[in-house]
Amino acid sequence: MGLTVHQFPCLEDNYGYFVRDGQSGLVACVDPPDAEAVVAELGRLQWDLSLILNTHWHHDHIGGNEALRSATDAIVIAPEEVCRRSHVDRIVVHGDEIALGATRFEVIDTGGHTAQHVSYFDRSSEVAFVGDTLFAMGCGRIFEGTAEQMWASLMRLAALPPSTIIYCAHEYTEANGRFAVSRDPSLAVLQRYQQVIELRRAGRWTVPTTIASELATNPFLRAPELLPSLRPAEAFGQLRAAKDASVG
């Protein structure tokens, strides 16, 4: 009677997520970008929505909030920055806990992409929803924070159990993999990139990932190894700047 995660595509390259507590049957939606897609998926599953969990304020993560509130009476839980674009019923910060029936999500500060970005981690199921902070073989751009802040956020996620399943918000892995290979053409990275190519050619998703996989093949988590002459946050910042300047 644990947690069920249901993943479905939204918009051009987003993923929507439902999480359903096995004991109570209560359902939350993480970062709904498109209310129409969410409502259609709820109807197909015959599930009722209780909570909306937002990781940050960008429109492709909160765009469905208002319509879903009207359609379902779901409670919106989010960091304070989401208030600039959406009604929020409960503001959360690092260390808070969210109850979904018997499931308990820990709120983790993962700022950097946006100033108050958070992630949601269920320790019992070892599942984390990380928005745009950590991607498969990549990480989010730094729009509002600093390299130091983003590096600290990534290290909080890297410290989760290696078996933790990571649900990120976008299908960016093929482009991330190209950059990873350019910076770290190790056997592990090359093999994973080839697997990603094969999955995408077959029309399959590359998300979710795991902490263990990212520690082994994600250049941003391995920045100090790739650029050992620099301080960790500086090494990370240099890699992030290089990725920002890359094409694709």
CORURKA-V706793 format. One record per residue. N is the residue number from 1. RES is the residue in one small letter. SS is DSSP state (helix for helix, strand for strand, loop for the rest). NEAR is the number of other ideal C-beta (glycine too) atoms within 10 Angstrom. D_CENTER is the distance of its C-alpha to the mean C-alpha in Angstrom with 2 decimals. Layout:
n:N res:RES ss:SS near:NEAR d_center:D_CENTER
n:N res:RES ss:SS near:NEAR d_center:D_CENTER
This chain:
n:1 res:m ss:loop near:9 d_center:24.19
n:2 res:g ss:loop near:13 d_center:20.61
n:3 res:l ss:strand near:20 d_center:17.29
n:4 res:t ss:strand near:15 d_center:16.79
n:5 res:v ss:strand near:16 d_center:13.50
n:6 res:h ss:strand near:16 d_center:14.34
n:7 res:q ss:strand near:14 d_center:12.31
n:8 res:f ss:strand near:15 d_center:13.95
n:9 res:p ss:strand near:14 d_center:13.93
n:10 res:c ss:strand near:22 d_center:14.28
n:11 res:l ss:loop near:14 d_center:15.87
n:12 res:e ss:loop near:9 d_center:16.23
n:13 res:d ss:loop near:11 d_center:13.01
n:14 res:n ss:strand near:19 d_center:10.37
n:15 res:y ss:strand near:20 d_center:9.45
n:16 res:g ss:strand near:21 d_center:10.46
n:17 res:y ss:strand near:23 d_center:10.29
n:18 res:f ss:strand near:20 d_center:13.29
n:19 res:v ss:strand near:24 d_center:13.79
n:20 res:r ss:strand near:20 d_center:17.52
n:21 res:d ss:strand near:21 d_center:19.46
n:22 res:g ss:loop near:14 d_center:22.18
n:23 res:q ss:loop near:12 d_center:24.84
n:24 res:s ss:loop near:14 d_center:24.82
n:25 res:g ss:loop near:12 d_center:23.25
n:26 res:l ss:loop near:19 d_center:21.22
n:27 res:v ss:strand near:22 d_center:18.16
n:28 res:a ss:strand near:25 d_center:15.12
n:29 res:c ss:strand near:26 d_center:12.95
n:30 res:v ss:strand near:25 d_center:9.38
n:31 res:d ss:loop near:28 d_center:9.24
n:32 res:p ss:loop near:29 d_center:12.41
n:33 res:p ss:loop near:21 d_center:13.38
n:34 res:d ss:loop near:19 d_center:16.62
n:35 res:a ss:helix near:20 d_center:18.80
n:36 res:e ss:helix near:12 d_center:21.18
n:37 res:a ss:helix near:17 d_center:18.82
n:38 res:v ss:helix near:24 d_center:17.52
n:39 res:v ss:helix near:17 d_center:21.17
n:40 res:a ss:helix near:12 d_center:22.33
n:41 res:e ss:helix near:20 d_center:19.94
n:42 res:l ss:helix near:19 d_center:20.93
n:43 res:g ss:helix near:9 d_center:24.51
n:44 res:r ss:helix near:10 d_center:24.24
n:45 res:l ss:helix near:14 d_center:22.92
n:46 res:q ss:loop near:6 d_center:25.27
n:47 res:w ss:loop near:17 d_center:22.77
n:48 res:d ss:loop near:12 d_center:23.01
n:49 res:l ss:loop near:21 d_center:20.15
n:50 res:s ss:loop near:19 d_center:20.41
n:51 res:l ss:strand near:21 d_center:17.31
n:52 res:i ss:strand near:26 d_center:14.71
n:53 res:l ss:strand near:26 d_center:11.76
n:54 res:n ss:loop near:27 d_center:10.43
n:55 res:t ss:loop near:29 d_center:7.99
n:56 res:h ss:loop near:27 d_center:10.28
n:57 res:w ss:loop near:22 d_center:13.34
n:58 res:h ss:loop near:22 d_center:12.96
n:59 res:h ss:helix near:12 d_center:14.84
n:60 res:d ss:helix near:18 d_center:12.56
n:61 res:h ss:helix near:25 d_center:10.42
n:62 res:i ss:helix near:24 d_center:13.62
n:63 res:g ss:loop near:20 d_center:16.26
n:64 res:g ss:loop near:25 d_center:17.08
n:65 res:n ss:helix near:25 d_center:17.52
n:66 res:e ss:helix near:14 d_center:21.24
n:67 res:a ss:helix near:15 d_center:22.38
n:68 res:l ss:helix near:22 d_center:20.59
n:69 res:r ss:helix near:18 d_center:22.22
n:70 res:s ss:helix near:10 d_center:25.50
n:71 res:a ss:helix near:15 d_center:25.16
n:72 res:t ss:helix near:19 d_center:23.94
n:73 res:d ss:loop near:10 d_center:24.54
n:74 res:a ss:loop near:22 d_center:21.02
n:75 res:i ss:strand near:15 d_center:20.29
n:76 res:v ss:strand near:22 d_center:17.61
n:77 res:i ss:strand near:23 d_center:15.83
n:78 res:a ss:strand near:27 d_center:14.09
n:79 res:p ss:loop near:25 d_center:14.67
n:80 res:e ss:helix near:13 d_center:18.02
n:81 res:e ss:helix near:21 d_center:16.99
n:82 res:v ss:helix near:26 d_center:16.09
n:83 res:c ss:helix near:13 d_center:19.84
n:84 res:r ss:helix near:9 d_center:20.78
n:85 res:r ss:loop near:17 d_center:19.77
n:86 res:s ss:loop near:19 d_center:19.64
n:87 res:h ss:loop near:11 d_center:21.49
n:88 res:v ss:loop near:22 d_center:19.78
n:89 res:d ss:loop near:12 d_center:21.58
n:90 res:r ss:strand near:11 d_center:20.10
n:91 res:i ss:strand near:15 d_center:18.69
n:92 res:v ss:loop near:21 d_center:16.71
n:93 res:v ss:loop near:11 d_center:16.55
n:94 res:h ss:loop near:15 d_center:15.81
n:95 res:g ss:loop near:9 d_center:17.70
n:96 res:d ss:loop near:16 d_center:17.93
n:97 res:e ss:strand near:9 d_center:17.75
n:98 res:i ss:strand near:17 d_center:16.96
n:99 res:a ss:strand near:12 d_center:19.27
n:100 res:l ss:strand near:22 d_center:18.79
n:101 res:g ss:loop near:17 d_center:22.15
n:102 res:a ss:loop near:14 d_center:22.37
n:103 res:t ss:strand near:22 d_center:18.63
n:104 res:r ss:strand near:15 d_center:17.59
n:105 res:f ss:strand near:27 d_center:14.13
n:106 res:e ss:strand near:17 d_center:14.24
n:107 res:v ss:strand near:20 d_center:12.80
n:108 res:i ss:strand near:22 d_center:11.76
n:109 res:d ss:strand near:18 d_center:12.48
n:110 res:t ss:loop near:31 d_center:9.98
n:111 res:g ss:loop near:22 d_center:12.08
n:112 res:g ss:loop near:27 d_center:13.04
n:113 res:h ss:loop near:24 d_center:11.24
n:114 res:t ss:loop near:24 d_center:12.89
n:115 res:a ss:loop near:16 d_center:15.31
n:116 res:q ss:loop near:21 d_center:14.03
n:117 res:h ss:loop near:30 d_center:10.22
n:118 res:v ss:strand near:30 d_center:9.32
n:119 res:s ss:strand near:28 d_center:7.10
n:120 res:y ss:strand near:28 d_center:8.91
n:121 res:f ss:strand near:22 d_center:10.61
n:122 res:d ss:strand near:22 d_center:13.49
n:123 res:r ss:loop near:14 d_center:15.84
n:124 res:s ss:loop near:10 d_center:18.33
n:125 res:s ss:loop near:18 d_center:16.21
n:126 res:e ss:loop near:17 d_center:14.02
n:127 res:v ss:strand near:22 d_center:10.77
n:128 res:a ss:strand near:27 d_center:7.56
n:129 res:f ss:strand near:24 d_center:4.73
n:130 res:v ss:strand near:30 d_center:2.70
n:131 res:g ss:strand near:26 d_center:2.85
n:132 res:d ss:loop near:24 d_center:5.05
n:133 res:t ss:loop near:28 d_center:6.07
n:134 res:l ss:strand near:28 d_center:5.96
n:135 res:f ss:strand near:25 d_center:6.66
n:136 res:a ss:loop near:26 d_center:9.33
n:137 res:m ss:loop near:28 d_center:12.38
n:138 res:g ss:strand near:23 d_center:11.07
n:139 res:c ss:strand near:30 d_center:9.33
n:140 res:g ss:loop near:28 d_center:9.30
n:141 res:r ss:loop near:13 d_center:12.82
n:142 res:i ss:loop near:21 d_center:14.51
n:143 res:f ss:loop near:13 d_center:15.84
n:144 res:e ss:loop near:16 d_center:17.03
n:145 res:g ss:loop near:20 d_center:16.87
n:146 res:t ss:loop near:14 d_center:18.61
n:147 res:a ss:helix near:20 d_center:18.11
n:148 res:e ss:helix near:16 d_center:19.18
n:149 res:q ss:helix near:19 d_center:16.65
n:150 res:m ss:helix near:26 d_center:13.68
n:151 res:w ss:helix near:25 d_center:15.33
n:152 res:a ss:helix near:18 d_center:15.80
n:153 res:s ss:helix near:25 d_center:12.17
n:154 res:l ss:helix near:25 d_center:11.34
n:155 res:m ss:helix near:13 d_center:14.39
n:156 res:r ss:helix near:16 d_center:13.37
n:157 res:l ss:helix near:21 d_center:10.49
n:158 res:a ss:helix near:17 d_center:13.10
n:159 res:a ss:loop near:10 d_center:15.54
n:160 res:l ss:loop near:21 d_center:13.98
n:161 res:p ss:loop near:12 d_center:16.13
n:162 res:p ss:loop near:13 d_center:16.01
n:163 res:s ss:loop near:9 d_center:15.80
n:164 res:t ss:loop near:23 d_center:12.53
n:165 res:i ss:strand near:17 d_center:10.51
n:166 res:i ss:strand near:25 d_center:6.88
n:167 res:y ss:strand near:21 d_center:5.12
n:168 res:c ss:strand near:28 d_center:2.87
n:169 res:a ss:loop near:27 d_center:4.80
n:170 res:h ss:strand near:19 d_center:7.81
n:171 res:e ss:loop near:18 d_center:10.66
n:172 res:y ss:loop near:19 d_center:11.56
n:173 res:t ss:helix near:25 d_center:12.67
n:174 res:e ss:helix near:17 d_center:16.37
n:175 res:a ss:helix near:17 d_center:16.62
n:176 res:n ss:helix near:24 d_center:14.61
n:177 res:g ss:helix near:25 d_center:16.99
n:178 res:r ss:helix near:16 d_center:19.99
n:179 res:f ss:helix near:19 d_center:19.29
n:180 res:a ss:helix near:27 d_center:18.69
n:181 res:v ss:helix near:18 d_center:22.02
n:182 res:s ss:helix near:13 d_center:23.77
n:183 res:r ss:helix near:18 d_center:23.02
n:184 res:d ss:loop near:17 d_center:23.22
n:185 res:p ss:loop near:10 d_center:25.29
n:186 res:s ss:loop near:15 d_center:25.44
n:187 res:l ss:helix near:7 d_center:26.06
n:188 res:a ss:helix near:11 d_center:22.74
n:189 res:v ss:helix near:21 d_center:20.84
n:190 res:l ss:helix near:15 d_center:23.42
n:191 res:q ss:helix near:11 d_center:23.27
n:192 res:r ss:helix near:23 d_center:19.53
n:193 res:y ss:helix near:21 d_center:19.76
n:194 res:q ss:helix near:12 d_center:22.65
n:195 res:q ss:helix near:13 d_center:20.80
n:196 res:v ss:helix near:22 d_center:18.05
n:197 res:i ss:helix near:15 d_center:20.96
n:198 res:e ss:helix near:10 d_center:22.66
n:199 res:l ss:helix near:14 d_center:19.78
n:200 res:r ss:helix near:15 d_center:19.31
n:201 res:r ss:helix near:9 d_center:23.10
n:202 res:a ss:loop near:7 d_center:23.25
n:203 res:g ss:loop near:6 d_center:20.82
n:204 res:r ss:loop near:9 d_center:18.31
n:205 res:w ss:loop near:13 d_center:14.53
n:206 res:t ss:loop near:21 d_center:13.08
n:207 res:v ss:loop near:18 d_center:9.84
n:208 res:p ss:loop near:20 d_center:9.23
n:209 res:t ss:strand near:22 d_center:10.18
n:210 res:t ss:strand near:18 d_center:11.50
n:211 res:i ss:helix near:22 d_center:12.04
n:212 res:a ss:helix near:13 d_center:15.59
n:213 res:s ss:helix near:16 d_center:14.94
n:214 res:e ss:helix near:26 d_center:12.93
n:215 res:l ss:helix near:12 d_center:15.71
n:216 res:a ss:helix near:15 d_center:18.21
n:217 res:t ss:helix near:25 d_center:17.13
n:218 res:n ss:loop near:26 d_center:14.60
n:219 res:p ss:loop near:27 d_center:17.03
n:220 res:f ss:loop near:26 d_center:15.03
n:221 res:l ss:loop near:22 d_center:14.96
n:222 res:r ss:loop near:22 d_center:18.56
n:223 res:a ss:helix near:26 d_center:19.79
n:224 res:p ss:helix near:16 d_center:22.64
n:225 res:e ss:helix near:11 d_center:23.96
n:226 res:l ss:helix near:16 d_center:23.99
n:227 res:l ss:loop near:18 d_center:25.58
n:228 res:p ss:loop near:9 d_center:27.51
n:229 res:s ss:loop near:7 d_center:29.90
n:230 res:l ss:loop near:15 d_center:27.35
n:231 res:r ss:loop near:13 d_center:25.80
n:232 res:p ss:helix near:18 d_center:22.22
n:233 res:a ss:helix near:19 d_center:20.70
n:234 res:e ss:helix near:16 d_center:23.20
n:235 res:a ss:helix near:22 d_center:22.40
n:236 res:f ss:helix near:29 d_center:18.70
n:237 res:g ss:helix near:20 d_center:19.77
n:238 res:q ss:helix near:15 d_center:22.20
n:239 res:l ss:helix near:23 d_center:19.79
n:240 res:r ss:helix near:22 d_center:17.36
n:241 res:a ss:helix near:12 d_center:20.51
n:242 res:a ss:helix near:13 d_center:21.67
n:243 res:k ss:helix near:19 d_center:18.57
n:244 res:d ss:helix near:9 d_center:18.91
n:245 res:a ss:helix near:7 d_center:22.55
n:246 res:s ss:loop near:12 d_center:22.05
n:247 res:v ss:loop near:5 d_center:22.56
n:248 res:g ss:loop near:7 d_center:20.08
